[in-house]
């Protein structure tokens, strides 16, 4: 017979720590790639993107650099994680389309596996599960606590003003 284990304080904390680690790793990879583009300069990135057929490579070079730098940092911090996740996933979709769509799957052959994995991970971490260890949670905690207190007070007031519960018994004769 199997025993079903429910969510408790330890599994919740464990999940949050794992999600934090995932955000740090995935966001850190984005920051590293953005920093690499920044270090080589916009001209080098523009030349590379132009060779791939990206429209407006000058603008695309700056957008790609800052999306990866800022978006990766926001994902690490858990600040505006849903927005960062969607934008980073879009960035990776563009990378797959322009740089990797005609290649093999594997990254050592110029394949699309790394941008696909990073894009999906950013999307999941941003939209589905950023965890509770985020700056968004820390910054909004006082407002959530105040709203919960207000809801509890409203529930108490509604319960006090509700008519008393009356139980009726009905007997049916055959």
N, C-alpha and C positions, 0 to 999 in steps of 0.2 A: 504494500500500500504506500502510495507516495503522499508526502505532506507538502502542501502548498505554502510557500513562504511569502508573506505579504511585505509591502514596503514599510520599512521602519526608519528610524533616525540614522542608522548605520548605512543601510543601502542607499538612502537618499544622499547622505554626505559622500559616500563612495562614488555614486553616479556624478555628483557635482564636481568632484575632484577629477574624475576621468574626463568629463566634458571640458573642464578648464585645461587639462593637459592637451586634449585634442585641439582646442582653440589656439593654445600657445604654439603647438607644432605647425598646424595648418596656416595660421596667421603669420607665424615666423617665416615660413617658406615664402609666402607672398611678399613679406617685407624684404627678404633677401633678394628675390627676383626684381622687385621694384628698385632696391638699392643698386643692384647690378646695372639696371638701365640708367639710373641717375649717374652712376660713376662713369659709364662709358660716354655719357653726354647725349643730349637730345639729337645731335647730328648723326651720331652712330646708330641710334635706335631708329631715327627717321630713315636712314639709308637702308637698314635691314627691313623695316616694314614696307618701304617702297618696293624693294625687291620681291616681296611676297605678294604685291598687288593690293595692299591695303589702301583704300581711298584716303586722301588727305593725310599722308604719312607724318607730316610735321605736327599736326594736331593730335593724331593717333599716338605718336611717340610720347607726348606730354601726358595725354590721358592715361595711357597704359602705365606709365611710370608712377603717376600720382594715385591712380586707382589701386595699384598693388601696394604702394607704400602706406598710404592712408587707410585703405580698406583692410589691409592685413593688420595694421596696428589697432584699428577699431575692433576687429574680430578678436585679437588677443585680449584686449581690455574688456570686451563684452559691452561696448558702448555703441548703441545703434546697430546691434548685431544683425537684425533682420535686413536693414538697408545694406550694410556691408556685405552680407552673404549673397544677396541678390545681385549686387553690382559686381562682386568678384566672380560669381558664377557666369554672369554675362561676359565679363572679360575673358574667361576661359573658353566660353563658347566661341567668341571671336578668334581666339588663338587657335582653337581646333579647326575652325572654318578656313582661316587664311594660311596657317602654317602647317597643319598636320592632317588635313583631310585626305590627301593623296598618298599618305605614307602608311607604313606598317603600324601595327598596334604598339609595339615595344619602343620604349623611350630611347634605347641605345641605337635604334634605327630611325630616329626622328619621329617616332610614333606619338600617338595622341593619348596614351594611357596616363601620363602625369597630369596634363591639363584637365583631363576628364575627372580623374580622382580628386584633384584639388577643387575643381568647380563644384562637383557634387558634395564634397565635404564642406565647403564654404556654405552652400545652400542649406544643407542639413543643420550645420551648427548655427547658422543665422536664423533660420525660420522654424525649425523643429525643436532643437534642443541646445540652446546656448548654456543651459545650467543656471544655477542660482548664484554662483560666485562670479558676478559680473558688476561692472560699474553701473549699469542700468538698474540693477536690483538695489545696490547701495544708495544710489542717488534718489530713488523713488520710494525707499522704505518708509520714511516718515509720512508720506502722503498715503501710502497703502494702510499704514497703521491707523491713521486718523480716519480713513474711509471705513475700515473694519469696525472701529469704535462707533462711528455714526450709524452703521448698519445694525449693530447690536442694540443700540439705543432705540432705533426705529422699530426693530422687531419686538423689543420689550414693550414699547408704547402700543404697538398694534395688538399684542397679546393681551395687554391690560384692558384695552377698550373693546375687545371682542366679546360677544355674548357668551355666557357660560355654556359649556358643552353639556348637552342633554342626551342621554341614551334612552331610546325607546325600544320596547320589546313588542314584537308582533307575533301573535299566535294564530296559526291557520288551522281551521277545523275541516276535517275531511267529510 
